Protein backbone atom coordinates (compact mmCIF):
# COMPACT_ATOMS: atom_id res chain seq x y z
CA UNK A 1 0.00 0.00 0.00
CA UNK A 2 1.29 3.45 -0.93
CA UNK A 3 2.30 5.39 2.21
CA UNK A 4 0.50 8.61 1.25
CA UNK A 5 -2.67 6.73 0.34
CA UNK A 6 -2.50 4.96 3.70
CA UNK A 7 -2.16 8.22 5.62
CA UNK A 8 -4.86 10.06 3.66
CA UNK A 9 -7.44 7.27 3.93
CA UNK A 10 -6.78 5.83 7.39
CA UNK A 11 -9.87 4.83 9.37
CA UNK A 12 -10.02 3.14 12.75
CA UNK A 13 -11.87 -0.15 13.01
CA UNK A 14 -13.99 -0.68 16.13
CA UNK A 15 -14.93 -4.30 15.52
CA UNK A 16 -11.88 -6.52 15.35
CA UNK A 17 -11.71 -10.29 15.16
CA UNK A 18 -9.09 -13.03 14.74
CA UNK A 19 -6.59 -13.29 13.35
CA UNK A 20 -4.48 -10.73 15.13
CA UNK A 21 -1.05 -9.66 13.95
CA UNK A 22 1.65 -12.07 15.07
CA UNK A 23 5.22 -13.09 14.33
CA UNK A 24 7.09 -10.89 11.88
CA UNK A 25 4.00 -8.74 11.26
CA UNK A 26 3.72 -7.92 14.97
CA UNK A 27 7.47 -7.32 15.15
CA UNK A 28 7.12 -4.85 12.24
CA UNK A 29 4.36 -3.05 14.13
CA UNK A 30 6.59 -2.69 17.20
CA UNK A 31 9.57 -1.61 15.07
CA UNK A 32 7.43 1.06 13.41
CA UNK A 33 6.52 2.41 16.85
CA UNK A 34 10.18 2.55 17.77
CA UNK A 35 10.83 4.81 14.76
CA UNK A 36 8.65 7.59 16.20
CA UNK A 37 10.21 11.06 16.53
CA UNK A 38 12.38 10.99 19.62
CA UNK A 39 14.09 14.15 20.91
CA UNK A 40 17.31 13.18 22.64
CA UNK A 41 17.13 9.55 21.47
CA UNK A 42 15.52 8.67 24.78
CA UNK A 43 13.28 5.93 23.41
CA UNK A 44 10.53 7.02 25.83
CA UNK A 45 8.17 4.15 25.23
CA UNK A 46 7.46 0.65 26.39
CA UNK A 47 5.00 -1.78 24.86
CA UNK A 48 2.95 -4.36 26.75
CA UNK A 49 1.34 -7.07 24.61
CA UNK A 50 -2.07 -8.25 25.85
CA UNK A 51 -3.44 -11.36 24.16
CA UNK A 52 -4.82 -14.79 25.01
CA UNK A 53 -5.06 -15.17 28.79
CA UNK A 54 -3.73 -11.63 29.11
CA UNK A 55 -7.10 -10.34 27.85
CA UNK A 56 -8.84 -12.09 30.76
CA UNK A 57 -6.29 -10.67 33.24
CA UNK A 58 -6.84 -7.19 31.76
CA UNK A 59 -10.60 -7.68 32.08
CA UNK A 60 -10.19 -8.56 35.76
CA UNK A 61 -8.00 -5.50 36.30
CA UNK A 62 -10.56 -3.22 34.65
CA UNK A 63 -13.31 -4.82 36.72
CA UNK A 64 -11.42 -4.04 39.94
CA UNK A 65 -10.69 -0.51 38.76
CA UNK A 66 -14.35 0.09 37.83
CA UNK A 67 -15.38 -0.94 41.34
CA UNK A 68 -12.74 1.34 42.89
CA UNK A 69 -14.00 4.39 40.98
CA UNK A 70 -17.61 3.53 41.87
CA UNK A 71 -19.06 2.79 38.45
CA UNK A 72 -22.63 1.62 38.20
CA UNK A 73 -23.45 -1.93 37.10
CA UNK A 74 -23.58 -0.98 33.41
CA UNK A 75 -20.18 0.74 33.64
CA UNK A 76 -18.65 -2.22 35.40
CA UNK A 77 -19.93 -4.62 32.74
CA UNK A 78 -18.60 -2.38 29.98
CA UNK A 79 -15.18 -2.36 31.70
CA UNK A 80 -15.20 -6.16 31.99
CA UNK A 81 -15.97 -6.57 28.27
CA UNK A 82 -13.58 -3.86 26.99
CA UNK A 83 -10.52 -6.10 26.51
CA UNK A 84 -12.47 -8.52 24.33
CA UNK A 85 -13.11 -5.96 21.57
CA UNK A 86 -10.01 -7.22 19.78
CA UNK A 87 -7.81 -10.32 19.85
CA UNK A 88 -4.69 -8.27 20.62
CA UNK A 89 -4.06 -5.07 22.56
CA UNK A 90 -0.79 -3.23 22.90
CA UNK A 91 -0.58 -0.93 25.91
CA UNK A 92 1.81 1.88 25.05
CA UNK A 93 3.57 3.54 27.95
CA UNK A 94 5.41 6.85 27.91
CA UNK A 95 8.51 5.68 29.77
CA UNK A 96 9.74 9.11 30.78
CA UNK A 97 13.28 10.03 31.72
CA UNK A 98 13.46 12.56 34.55
CA UNK A 99 17.24 13.00 34.23
CA UNK A 100 17.13 14.87 30.91
CA UNK A 101 16.38 18.34 29.63
CA UNK A 102 13.77 16.89 27.24
CA UNK A 103 10.42 17.98 28.69
CA UNK A 104 8.02 15.36 30.03
CA UNK A 105 5.34 16.45 27.53
CA UNK A 106 7.70 15.81 24.59
CA UNK A 107 8.37 12.30 25.81
CA UNK A 108 4.63 11.64 26.14
CA UNK A 109 4.00 13.00 22.63
CA UNK A 110 6.80 10.79 21.29
CA UNK A 111 5.10 7.72 22.78
CA UNK A 112 1.83 8.92 21.22
CA UNK A 113 3.58 9.11 17.85
CA UNK A 114 4.64 5.51 18.41
CA UNK A 115 0.97 4.49 18.72
CA UNK A 116 0.15 6.25 15.45
CA UNK A 117 3.06 4.61 13.65
CA UNK A 118 2.06 1.20 15.00
CA UNK A 119 -1.52 1.59 13.83
CA UNK A 120 -0.31 2.62 10.37
CA UNK A 121 2.05 -0.39 10.25
CA UNK A 122 -0.84 -2.70 11.14
CA UNK A 123 -2.98 -1.18 8.40
CA UNK A 124 -0.16 -1.44 5.86
CA UNK A 125 0.05 -5.18 6.58
CA UNK A 126 -3.67 -5.89 6.20
CA UNK A 127 -4.81 -5.48 9.80
CA UNK A 128 -6.48 -2.58 11.54
CA UNK A 129 -7.12 -1.22 14.96
CA UNK A 130 -8.33 1.54 17.16
CA UNK A 131 -6.43 3.66 19.68
CA UNK A 132 -8.30 3.87 22.98
CA UNK A 133 -7.47 5.64 26.22
CA UNK A 134 -10.25 6.73 28.52
CA UNK A 135 -10.42 6.44 32.27
CA UNK A 136 -8.23 3.33 32.40
CA UNK A 137 -5.13 5.11 31.13
CA UNK A 138 -5.01 7.31 34.23
CA UNK A 139 -6.13 4.96 37.01
CA UNK A 140 -3.33 4.33 39.55
CA UNK A 141 -4.08 0.60 39.85
CA UNK A 142 -3.99 0.16 36.07
CA UNK A 143 -0.78 2.15 35.72
CA UNK A 144 0.78 0.09 38.53
CA UNK A 145 -0.28 -3.19 36.90
CA UNK A 146 1.51 -2.14 33.70
CA UNK A 147 4.66 -1.25 35.61
CA UNK A 148 4.42 2.53 35.30
CA UNK A 149 6.62 4.55 37.58
CA UNK A 150 5.35 7.80 39.13
CA UNK A 151 6.42 9.88 36.13
CA UNK A 152 5.24 7.46 33.41
CA UNK A 153 1.97 7.60 31.49
CA UNK A 154 -0.21 5.17 29.60
CA UNK A 155 -0.71 6.96 26.29
CA UNK A 156 -3.07 4.40 24.90
CA UNK A 157 -4.30 0.91 24.32
CA UNK A 158 -3.94 -0.05 20.66
CA UNK A 159 -6.58 -2.67 19.87
CA UNK A 160 -5.52 -4.73 16.83
CA UNK A 161 -7.03 -7.46 14.70
CA UNK A 162 -8.83 -8.14 11.46
CA UNK A 163 -11.65 -5.70 10.73
CA UNK A 164 -15.02 -7.42 11.07
CA UNK A 165 -16.64 -4.78 8.86
CA UNK A 166 -15.16 -2.90 5.92
CA UNK A 167 -14.65 0.74 6.86
CA UNK A 168 -16.98 3.08 5.07
CA UNK A 169 -15.31 5.01 2.28
CA UNK A 170 -18.22 7.46 2.23
CA UNK A 171 -16.65 9.73 4.84
CA UNK A 172 -15.32 12.82 3.11
CA UNK A 173 -12.32 14.40 4.77
CA UNK A 174 -12.87 18.01 5.82
CA UNK A 175 -11.34 20.87 3.88
CA UNK A 176 -7.96 21.83 5.30
CA UNK A 177 -8.49 25.59 5.18
CA UNK A 178 -10.22 25.97 8.58
CA UNK A 179 -7.28 24.19 10.23
CA UNK A 180 -4.39 26.03 8.59
CA UNK A 181 -3.07 29.56 8.70
CA UNK A 182 0.18 31.19 7.67
CA UNK A 183 2.43 33.05 10.06
PyMOL commands that set and color helices and strands:
alter all, ss='L'
color gray80, all
select helices_A, chain A and resi 3-9+23-33+39-41+53-68+73-85+104-124+135-137+140-145+177-179
alter helices_A, ss='H'
color red, helices_A
select strands_A, chain A and resi 16-17+45-51+88-94+128-132+153-163
alter strands_A, ss='S'
color yellow, strands_A
deselect
rebuild
show_as cartoon
